[in-house]
C-alpha cells in the first residue's frame, strides 16, 4: 500500500463520518418535531456504512491485483429507524389527537450524543492519519534531496 492509498482510505472515512455527524445533528435538532412535510412526527435516521473500493481514473492501468483489495468506506444508505413514536399527553398542543396525546419522535439525546462523540473520534482518527501520511511524504522528500 502506498501513501496515496492511505490518504484515499482516510478521506473516504472523513466523508462517511461527516455524513454520520450531519445525520446525528438532524436527529438532535428534531427531538421535538411533531409535524414534518410528510405529515407525521420526525422519524429518527441512522447511517449505514459499507466497504468500498478505492477508485482512481487510471485504476486498471496503474494498480496491481494486490492493491485492488484495499478498501475504504462509504455510506450505503441513510435509513429511518423503526422505533415507535412516544405518546405524550398534551391536550393543548396543536398536533394532539382526540384523547389529547401528541406523537413525538423516540430520540434519546444521550444516545445521540454518544453517537456524535464516536463519529467525532472516528473523524479525528482519519484526520490524524492524513496528517501522519503528509509528514511521511515530507520526510521522504527530505531524504531524497
C-alpha positions in Angstrom: 0.0 0.0 0.0 1.4 3.4 -0.9 0.9 6.9 0.6 -1.9 7.9 -1.7 -3.9 4.8 -0.9 -3.7 5.6 2.8 -4.9 9.2 2.0 -7.7 7.8 -0.1 -8.8 5.5 2.7 -8.7 8.2 5.3 -10.6 10.7 3.1 -13.3 8.1 2.5 -13.6 7.8 6.2 -13.8 11.6 6.6 -16.6 11.8 4.1 -18.6 8.9 5.7 -18.2 10.3 9.2 -19.2 13.8 8.1 -22.5 12.3 6.7 -22.9 10.5 10.0 -22.4 13.6 12.1 -24.8 15.6 9.9 -27.5 12.8 10.4 -27.0 12.7 14.1 -27.2 16.5 14.2 -30.5 16.3 12.3 -31.8 13.8 14.9 -30.9 16.1 17.7 -32.4 19.1 16.1 -35.8 17.3 15.6 -36.3 15.8 19.0 -39.5 17.8 19.5 -40.7 17.8 15.8 -44.3 16.6 15.8 -45.1 17.5 12.2 -43.0 17.1 9.1 -43.7 17.8 5.4 -44.9 14.2 5.2 -47.5 14.9 7.9 -46.3 12.8 10.8 -43.6 13.2 13.5 -39.9 13.2 12.6 -38.5 9.7 12.3 -35.0 9.2 13.6 -32.4 8.4 11.0 -29.3 6.3 11.0 -26.3 5.9 8.7 -25.2 2.5 7.4 -21.7 2.1 6.1 -20.1 -0.5 3.8 -16.7 -1.2 2.4 -15.9 0.4 -0.9 -13.1 0.0 -3.3 -10.7 2.9 -3.7 -11.2 4.1 -7.3 -8.8 6.2 -9.4 -9.3 7.3 -13.0 -6.4 5.1 -14.2 -7.2 2.2 -11.9 -7.0 -0.6 -14.4 -3.6 0.5 -15.8 -1.9 1.8 -12.6 -2.7 -0.7 -9.9 -1.9 -4.3 -9.4 -4.3 -7.0 -8.3 -2.9 -7.0 -4.8 -3.7 -3.3 -4.3 -7.3 -3.7 -5.6 -8.1 -5.4 -2.3 -7.5 -2.1 -0.5 -10.9 -0.7 0.5 -12.2 2.5 2.0 -15.7 3.1 3.4 -18.8 4.7 2.0 -22.3 5.5 3.2 -24.5 2.7 1.8 -27.7 4.4 2.8 -29.4 6.6 5.4 -32.4 4.7 6.8 -35.3 5.7 9.1 -35.3 3.9 12.4 -38.3 1.8 13.1 -38.8 2.9 16.7 -42.4 3.6 17.6 -43.3 7.2 18.4 -43.7 8.4 22.0 -47.2 9.4 23.1 -47.2 12.4 25.4 -50.3 13.8 27.0 -50.6 17.4 26.0 -54.2 18.3 25.1 -53.3 21.9 24.3 -50.8 21.0 21.6 -52.0 21.7 18.0 -51.0 18.2 17.0 -52.8 16.4 19.8 -55.3 13.7 18.9 -58.9 13.4 20.2 -57.6 11.9 23.5 -55.1 14.7 24.0 -51.9 12.7 23.1 -49.2 14.0 20.8 -46.8 11.7 19.0 -43.1 12.7 19.4 -40.0 11.0 17.9 -38.4 8.4 20.1 -35.0 10.0 20.1 -32.7 9.5 23.1 -30.5 12.6 23.4 -27.9 10.7 25.5 -27.6 8.0 22.8 -27.3 10.6 20.1 -24.6 12.5 21.9 -22.7 9.2 22.5 -23.1 8.5 18.7 -21.8 12.0 18.0 -18.7 11.5 20.2 -18.0 8.2 18.5 -18.3 9.8 15.0 -16.2 12.8 16.1 -13.4 10.4 17.3 -13.5 8.5 14.1 -13.3 11.7 12.1 -10.4 12.9 14.2 -8.6 9.5 13.7 -8.9 9.9 9.9 -7.6 13.4 10.1 -4.7 12.1 12.2 -4.0 9.5 9.5 -3.9 12.1 6.8 -1.6 14.3 8.9 0.8 11.4 9.5 0.9 10.5 5.8 1.7 14.1 4.9 4.6 14.0 7.4 5.9 10.8 6.0 5.7 12.2 2.4 7.6 15.3 3.5 10.2 13.2 5.3 10.6 11.0 2.2 11.1 14.2 0.1 13.8 15.4 2.6 15.6 12.1 2.4 15.6 12.2 -1.4 17.3 15.6 -1.5 
